[in-house]
Amino acid sequence: MTTDSAVVWARADRPSRMVATLTGRGRSRRTIRGPWVTPGTDHTGKIDLRLLAPGRRHEIEVAFEDEHGRRGESADLSFTTADRGRGSQSFVWTGDTAGQGWGINPDLGGYVAYRAMHATRPDFFIHCGDTIYADGPIEASVTVPDGQVWRNLVIPEVSDVAQTLAEFRGRHRYNHLDGNLRAMYADVPVIAQWDDHETTNNWYPGEVLEDPRYDRERRVDVLARYAKRAWWEWQPISNGQDRRDGQRIHRRVSRGRHLDVFCLDMRTFKDPNTPGLEQRRTSLIGDEQVRWLARELKRSTATWKVISADLPLGIVVPDGDAQESLANADDGAPLGKEIELAWLLREIKHVPGVVWITADVHYCAAHHYSPERAAFTDFAPFWEFVAGPINAGTFGPNEMDGTFGPRVDFVKSADHPNQSPRGGNQFFGHADIADDGTLTVTLRDAQGTVLYTRELSPER
């Protein structure tokens, strides 16, 4: 969803053609016939809407028709394109859906934190990754340490780690069984990213798994190919926006004069997980992507440039004896993957209004990075806001790496490791941009209670 475009996503129960009817000014109607959906697309389809009027509420009827033009049940939806002039808007973000075996619990009302996000009436939603947990089986019941029993809705595809395309698709289909998620997705535009659990835990290209649960396929490159295809089929991301680059996840979403969103892909171009102490630069997002990001940030005239990352910057995220993210638990000069971030921060140090958001670590926090506290000093201060999980086990807090001078301004984590969503320690972030450009960020729990607030004034 931008100032003048949108992607409409839907799924049918049989082979058919997707049709969208757009109601415009004066109640004029325009019908767009989209793709045929088949088992080859898991019966999912998308229609790109272009040249929409900015700052307007658009009404759409979506249906599927057979080869004779006969239509089945239709669905009505509406959305508002961003206004190029008036800049006020809001959005929510989070990550980590159905992790650690905590799935759709009918006793609690399902994914209730999605209901809390929806209740804020955001203009759009950013899912920062871990949209599914393909590596986490979901059992019908789990007995928690206090003796209570957690019940899950289950389907066959969530009973084992995903190793086939059908199993990856089933994981996405499982999440759409939840009424809270469906209600929000039908009403709120979604900007989606992926992280590791769409494929398997802490993966990187070229890895071969040693986990004995993977008894049919251990090559991560094969699993990632299945995972990306299923993820792409089930997310409202344009099939046609990157014809030169293929299915590219990193992208810029323009939301008017006050906001550009930059979505990153920290999986596709990642070097292997190591202790992160290399003297040479190693890759987290890759040379092409980091140069694209620096270039687009410099070109942006938006008041706020929000970088949505699927991994945090200064939080140490261990992967056994290695490191999963760029932080290496060494507070000295940048090493390994940190060198890539140092290059980026130096390149954009004169770009105003850069804010980072992420999820991944299963707790919420606010971090301020400043050269006065850092080993690497050639950058401008900035904020990073962390919010998640939305329905998964809660952990944290993790150790911080001092290379880029983070100060932990706020943190809220689990009462004990892998705390279930029943404990209420599920988190999301909410960002509100006023017409004068003031950005107010709040971190909230599963009930929508505000835990932390930070107001940021436009940088001139």
C-alpha positions in Angstrom: 0.0 0.0 0.0 1.6 3.3 -1.2 0.3 6.7 -2.2 -1.0 5.3 -5.5 -0.9 1.5 -5.5 -2.0 -1.5 -3.6 -1.9 -5.3 -3.8 -5.1 -7.3 -3.2 -4.6 -10.9 -2.0 -7.2 -13.6 -1.8 -7.5 -17.4 -1.8 -10.1 -19.7 -3.4 -11.0 -23.3 -2.6 -10.7 -24.5 -6.2 -9.2 -23.5 -9.6 -10.7 -20.2 -10.7 -9.9 -16.7 -11.8 -9.5 -13.8 -9.3 -11.6 -10.7 -10.1 -11.6 -7.4 -8.3 -14.1 -4.6 -8.8 -12.9 -1.2 -7.7 -15.5 1.6 -6.9 -14.2 5.0 -7.8 -15.4 8.6 -7.7 -19.1 9.0 -8.5 -19.6 5.3 -7.7 -18.0 4.4 -11.1 -16.9 0.8 -11.2 -13.8 -0.8 -12.8 -13.3 -4.5 -13.0 -9.9 -6.0 -13.1 -9.5 -9.7 -14.0 -6.5 -11.2 -12.3 -4.7 -14.5 -12.4 -6.1 -18.0 -12.5 -5.4 -19.7 -9.2 -4.6 -23.4 -9.2 -3.0 -26.0 -7.0 0.3 -24.6 -8.5 -0.3 -21.3 -6.5 -2.0 -23.1 -3.5 -5.2 -21.4 -4.9 -3.8 -18.0 -3.9 -3.9 -14.9 -6.1 -3.0 -11.3 -6.2 -4.0 -8.3 -8.2 -1.8 -5.2 -8.5 -3.8 -2.0 -8.4 -1.9 1.0 -9.9 -2.6 4.7 -10.6 -4.9 5.0 -7.6 -5.9 8.4 -6.3 -3.7 9.3 -3.2 -5.3 10.0 0.1 -8.7 8.4 -0.7 -10.7 5.5 0.7 -11.1 2.8 -2.0 -13.8 0.1 -1.9 -13.1 -3.2 -3.6 -15.2 -6.4 -4.1 -13.1 -9.5 -4.6 -14.5 -12.7 -6.0 -13.4 -15.8 -8.0 -15.1 -17.0 -11.2 -15.0 -20.2 -13.3 -14.3 -20.5 -17.0 -17.9 -19.6 -17.7 -17.8 -16.4 -15.7 -19.9 -17.8 -12.8 -18.8 -16.2 -9.5 -18.7 -17.7 -6.1 -18.9 -15.9 -2.8 -17.5 -12.3 -2.8 -15.8 -10.3 -0.2 -15.9 -6.5 0.3 -12.9 -4.6 1.5 -11.7 -1.1 1.7 -8.4 0.7 2.2 -7.0 4.2 2.2 -4.0 5.2 0.0 -1.4 7.5 1.7 -1.9 11.2 1.2 1.0 13.0 -0.6 0.1 16.2 1.2 -1.4 15.6 4.6 1.1 13.4 6.4 -0.7 12.1 9.4 -0.9 8.3 9.6 -0.2 5.4 12.0 1.1 1.8 11.8 1.8 -1.2 14.0 4.6 -3.7 13.8 5.7 -7.0 15.4 6.9 -10.4 14.5 7.0 -14.1 15.6 3.7 -15.8 15.0 3.0 -19.3 16.3 6.4 -20.1 17.7 7.8 -22.5 20.2 4.6 -24.7 19.9 2.2 -21.9 21.0 -0.4 -22.0 18.3 -4.1 -21.0 18.1 -5.5 -21.6 21.5 -9.3 -21.6 21.4 -9.6 -21.3 25.2 -7.9 -17.9 25.0 -9.7 -16.7 21.9 -6.8 -17.5 19.5 -4.2 -14.9 18.5 -5.7 -12.2 20.8 -2.7 -9.8 20.4 -3.7 -9.4 16.7 -7.0 -8.1 18.0 -5.2 -5.6 20.1 -3.2 -4.4 17.1 -6.3 -4.1 15.0 -8.1 -2.1 17.8 -5.5 0.7 17.3 -7.0 1.3 13.8 -3.6 1.5 12.1 -3.2 2.6 8.5 -1.0 -0.4 7.9 0.8 -3.3 9.6 4.5 -4.3 9.2 5.2 -8.0 10.0 9.0 -7.9 10.6 9.4 -11.7 10.0 8.8 -15.1 11.5 5.4 -15.0 9.9 5.4 -18.8 10.5 7.5 -21.3 12.4 8.2 -24.0 9.9 10.7 -25.6 12.2 8.4 -25.7 15.2 5.8 -28.6 15.5 2.5 -27.7 17.2 0.9 -30.3 19.4 -2.7 -30.6 20.4 -1.9 -29.9 24.0 1.2 -28.7 26.1 1.5 -28.9 29.9 3.3 -25.8 31.1 5.5 -25.6 34.2 2.6 -24.4 36.5 0.6 -27.5 35.5 -1.9 -25.7 33.3 -2.7 -27.2 29.9 -2.3 -25.2 26.8 -4.6 -26.4 24.0 -3.8 -25.8 20.3 -5.9 -26.1 17.2 -3.9 -28.4 14.9 -3.8 -29.5 11.3 -1.6 -32.3 9.8 0.9 -29.8 8.3 2.0 -28.4 11.7 2.7 -31.8 13.3 6.4 -32.0 12.1 9.1 -29.7 10.8 8.3 -28.5 7.2 10.3 -30.3 4.6 8.1 -30.1 1.5 6.3 -27.3 -0.3 3.0 -28.6 0.8 4.1 -28.5 4.5 5.4 -25.0 4.2 2.1 -23.9 2.6 0.2 -25.6 5.4 2.0 -23.5 8.0 0.7 -20.3 6.3 -2.7 -21.7 5.9 -2.7 -22.6 9.7 -2.3 -19.0 10.7 -5.2 -18.0 8.6 -7.5 -20.3 10.6 -7.3 -17.6 13.4 -10.2 -15.2 13.2 -8.3 -12.3 14.8 -5.6 -12.5 12.2 -8.1 -12.8 9.3 -10.1 -9.9 10.6 -7.1 -7.7 10.8 -5.7 -8.8 7.4 -9.0 -8.1 5.8 -9.1 -4.5 7.1 -5.4 -3.4 7.5 -2.9 -3.4 4.6 0.1 -5.6 5.4 3.8 -5.1 4.6 5.5 -8.4 5.1 9.1 -9.5 5.5 10.7 -12.9 6.3 13.3 -13.9 8.8 14.6 -17.4 9.7 11.6 -19.4 10.9 9.8 -19.2 7.6 12.5 -21.8 6.6 14.4 -23.1 9.7 16.1 -21.7 12.8 19.0 -19.3 12.2 19.6 -20.4 8.7 22.0 -19.1 6.1 22.5 -20.0 2.4 24.6 -23.1 1.8 23.9 -24.6 5.2 23.3 -28.4 5.6 21.3 -29.2 8.7 22.5 -31.7 11.3 19.1 -31.7 13.1 17.8 -35.3 13.0 14.2 -34.1 12.6 15.1 -33.2 9.0 15.0 -36.8 7.7 13.8 -36.0 4.2 15.7 -32.8 3.3 18.6 -31.3 5.1 19.9 -28.9 2.4 18.8 -25.4 3.6 19.0 -24.0 0.0 16.2 -26.5 -1.0 14.2 -25.8 2.1 14.6 -22.0 1.6 13.4 -22.4 -2.0 10.2 -24.1 -0.8 9.8 -21.6 2.0 10.1 -18.5 -0.2 7.7 -19.8 -2.7 5.1 -20.6 0.0 5.7 -17.3 1.8 5.4 -15.3 -1.5 2.2 -17.1 -2.4 0.6 -16.2 1.0 1.8 -12.6 1.4 0.4 -9.4 -0.3 3.6 -8.6 -2.0 3.5 -7.7 -5.7 4.5 -10.4 -8.2 5.3 -7.8 -10.8 7.2 -5.1 -9.0 10.6 -6.5 -9.5 10.6 -8.1 -13.0 14.4 -7.4 -13.4 15.3 -8.7 -10.0 12.9 -11.6 -9.5 11.2 -12.0 -6.2 13.0 -9.4 -4.2 11.9 -8.9 -0.6 13.9 -5.8 0.2 12.0 -2.8 -1.1 10.9 0.8 -0.4 7.3 1.6 0.4 6.5 5.3 0.0 3.8 6.6 2.3 3.6 10.3 1.5 5.6 13.4 2.6 6.3 12.2 6.2 7.1 8.5 5.7 9.1 6.0 3.6 9.4 2.4 4.8 12.5 0.4 3.9 12.1 -3.3 4.2 15.3 -5.4 4.5 16.1 -9.0 3.7 18.6 -10.3 6.2 18.5 -13.9 5.0 19.0 -14.2 1.2 22.5 -12.7 1.1 23.8 -13.7 4.5 27.2 -15.2 5.1 27.5 -18.2 7.5 27.0 -17.7 11.2 30.4 -17.4 12.9 31.6 -15.8 16.2 31.7 -12.6 14.1 35.3 -11.7 14.9 36.6 -11.5 11.3 38.9 -8.6 10.5 37.3 -8.5 7.0 33.8 -7.4 6.1 31.3 -10.3 6.0 27.7 -10.0 4.8 24.3 -9.8 6.6 22.3 -8.0 3.8 24.9 -8.1 1.1 26.7 -5.5 -1.0 23.9 -4.9 -3.5 21.3 -4.4 -0.8 23.4 -2.2 1.5 24.3 0.0 -1.4 20.6 0.1 -2.5 19.6 1.1 1.1 22.2 3.9 1.4 21.2 5.3 -2.1 17.5 5.2 -1.4 17.8 6.7 2.1 19.8 9.6 0.6 17.2 10.1 -2.1 14.2 10.0 0.3 12.7 13.4 1.1 10.3 11.9 3.7 10.5 13.3 7.2 10.9 9.8 8.6 12.8 6.9 7.0 11.8 3.8 8.9 14.1 0.9 8.3 12.3 -2.4 9.1 14.8 -5.1 9.8 14.3 -8.7 10.6 17.2 -8.8 13.0 18.3 -6.3 15.7 21.5 -4.3 15.5 23.1 -4.2 19.0 21.4 -7.2 20.6 23.6 -10.3 20.9 21.7 -13.2 19.4 23.7 -16.4 20.0 23.6 -19.4 17.6 25.5 -22.0 19.7 29.1 -20.7 19.7 28.4 -18.5 16.7 26.3 -15.3 16.3 23.0 -15.1 14.4 22.9 -11.3 13.9 25.7 -8.8 13.4 26.5 -8.1 17.1 29.4 -10.3 18.3 29.6 -9.5 22.0 32.8 -7.6 21.5 32.5 -4.0 22.4 35.5 -2.9 20.3 35.8 -1.8 16.7 33.5 -3.3 14.1 34.4 -6.8 13.0 32.8 -9.3 10.6 29.2 -8.4 9.8 29.4 -5.2 12.0 31.7 -3.7 9.3 28.8 -3.7 6.9 26.6 -1.7 9.3 29.5 0.6 10.0 29.8 1.4 6.3 26.1 2.1 6.1 25.9 4.3 9.1 28.9 6.3 7.8 27.2 6.7 4.4 23.9 8.0 5.9 25.2 10.1 8.7 23.8 13.3 7.1 20.4 11.7 6.3 17.8 13.0 8.9 15.0 11.1 10.4 16.3 7.5 10.3 14.6 5.1 12.7 15.0 1.3 12.9 12.3 -1.2 13.9 12.6 -4.9 14.4 11.2 -8.0 16.3 13.0 -11.4 16.3 14.3 -11.6 19.9 10.9 -12.2 21.6 10.8 -9.3 23.9 10.3 -5.5 23.5 12.9 -2.8 24.0 13.9 0.8 23.0 17.5 1.4 22.2 19.3 4.7 21.5 22.6 4.5 19.6 25.1 7.3 19.9 28.7 7.8 18.9 29.6 9.3 22.3 29.2 5.9 23.8 30.5 3.8 20.9 33.8 2.3 19.7 32.8 3.2 16.1 31.9 6.9 16.1 31.4 8.0 12.5 27.6 8.1 12.5 24.6 10.1 13.6 22.6 9.1 16.7 19.4 7.1 16.0 16.7 5.0 17.7 15.9 1.3 17.4 12.6 0.0 18.6 12.1 -3.8 19.2 8.6 -5.4 19.5 7.6 -9.1 19.5 6.5 -11.8 19.8 2.9 -11.5 18.8 2.0 -15.2 19.5 5.1 -17.2 20.5 7.3 -17.9 23.5 8.7 -14.8 25.3 12.4 -14.7 26.3 15.1 -12.1 27.1 16.5 -9.7 27.7 19.7 -10.4 25.8 23.2 -9.0 26.2 24.0 -5.8 24.3 27.0 -5.2 22.2 28.7 -1.8 22.7 30.3 -1.3 19.3 27.7 1.3 18.2 27.0 2.7 21.6 23.5 1.5 22.4 21.7 2.7 25.6 18.8 0.5 26.7 16.0 3.1 27.4 13.4 0.5 28.1 13.0 -3.3 28.2 10.1 -5.7 29.0 10.8 -9.4 28.7 9.6 -12.8 29.9 8.9 -13.7 33.5 10.7 -17.0 32.7 12.2 -18.4 29.4 9.6 -19.5 26.8 6.7 -18.0 28.6 3.5 -18.8 26.8 1.2 -16.1 25.4 -1.2 -16.8 28.3 1.2 -14.7 30.5 0.3 -11.6 28.4 4.0 -10.8 27.6 3.3 -10.5 23.9 4.3 -7.2 22.3 3.8 -4.9 19.4 4.9 -1.4 18.5 2.7 1.4 17.4 3.9 4.5 15.5 1.8 7.6 15.1 2.9 10.4 12.8 1.1 13.8 13.3 0.5 16.2 10.4 3.4 18.3 11.6 5.7 15.3 11.4 6.0 14.5 15.1 6.5 10.8 15.5 5.2 9.1 18.6 6.3 5.5 19.2 4.6 3.3 21.8 5.4 -0.3 22.8 2.4 -2.2 23.9 1.4 -5.6 25.3 -1.1 -8.2 24.2 -4.0 -6.3 25.6 -2.9 -3.1 23.9 -1.6 -1.5 27.2 1.0 1.2 26.5 4.3 0.2 28.3 6.6 2.8 26.9 6.3 6.1 24.9 8.9 8.0 23.0 8.1 11.2 21.0 10.5 12.2 18.3 10.5 15.7 16.6 11.3 16.1 12.9 14.9 16.7 12.2 15.6 19.7 10.1 
